[in-house]
Amino acid sequence: MIRICRNYYRRNLTELANIDEFDHTYRSSDAISWYMKETFLYKFINKTLQTQDVDLIYQFRFYITDLSEQLELIFKELKEKQKDVLKLYRGVQLNQDEMTDYQNSVGNLISNSGYLLTSSERSVAYDFATKSAKSEGVVRALFEYLVDLNVVQNIVIADIGQYSAFPEKAHFMIDIGATFQIDSCEYNAKEDLWHIKVHATDKGADLAAEYIEYQKKKMTESNIALIFGNLLLEMGEYAKAERYFDTILNSSNPNNEEIACIYFNFGRTHRLKGDFDRAINCYNRAYNLHINARPERLASAGKTLNGLGVVYSELGRQVKAEECFRQAMELYKKSIPKNHVDVAGTLINLGTIDCDRKNFKQALSKYQEAKKIYDNSLPPGHPNRALPRVNLGNVHLATGNYESALQEYESALKLQEASLPADHADIARTLHNLAIVHTHRGNMIEAKKYLKRAKEIADRTLSLKHSVRTLIDKTEAVCVDKA
């Protein structure tokens, strides 16, 4: 972190002096004081969180943790004395696209990816919004935040006036990850100012917290640092995930198990990006590290074989894929309970091979067993709960039971849209499946609607050689023929 800052400000003597002071005097209890100085640290942290630069987030993780923990300590004091609804204000300048997003999102939830500096004095925020020089292509906005601390639990707000050079501005800081619902977004032409009202809510935060807690339970203490990378992967942020794992591999001193887990995740990343040769290489490296460890890490080795099997399945090498899946199940029998979620994942993959071979009865049995395990083991907000439903839909589609297929796909889509980013590849795949069902049922208007949404996601986020793109193109050709 210090090295990065010194390199960035190597020609700025003032900031270099600040960096030296920080390096020699900083303590965890100084986190807020340093942030409020608005020196190199304030600028770097804001830039890092706004751009979601995973490399810098990793490098600054210790300071970010200190800052959030200190905010939480001060928040406890605030919560004891704050009995009424807290009103906070923030004046900002937004570009037109951001403003349009707010207009179109009234009633929806937003979550701050960075720290928010606000004031309990409306006049302070109003003056900042209206008296700042207005740049071309931007609009002025005044946010009003309503926070009922008697109702909202998943938020941290700290009165940091004592750390400010201008205590009269009544500064309050809102920690990363607070969730708000947009109540209104109105423009006042006389003031040339947008007024945006939001209120704090726990909606969405409960599911997120439950999901992250589930991820923590899956991790051993030795690889807890990998949680963030896993979240990036499941959000479809493959490039960011790859950079994050690469940073851990090269910037820290990972042990044997962590290295194996990193290569496993490299394998996942390359598989999801469609780079199958590199995926096979990474999975094999991870497997060898797990199986040659003493004692052997059988569950992790089994999970790696499962990932390897998925790659071979994507390549159409079903015999090799089945061999990997069955070897994984043998390792699971020796290391984890039969109702473990990893067992369910491999059951789904074996069911897919049954489905490809038209052994639909066996496939249906495996998918139903996997669904039972997932529903009993995964938190409500976990995207994997959609997987068995998608595959049950595939069986019903293949056997001509279109009504049941439609129900399973719609159920899966609802789960995915509640837990995944809007442009995730899994959502595109399910939208495509719904388009196929409606095509078979002769509902071409509905089919084209779902296909259009799937194609929009694919065009934005998927590589040209991604398998979902190929499927969408084929279905689009069918829709054109039937039009």
Order of alpha helices (4+ residues) and beta strands (2+ residues): alpha-alpha-alpha-alpha-alpha-alpha-beta-alpha-beta-beta-alpha-beta-beta-beta-beta-beta-alpha-alpha-alpha-alpha-alpha-alpha-alpha-alpha-alpha-alpha-alpha-alpha-alpha-alpha
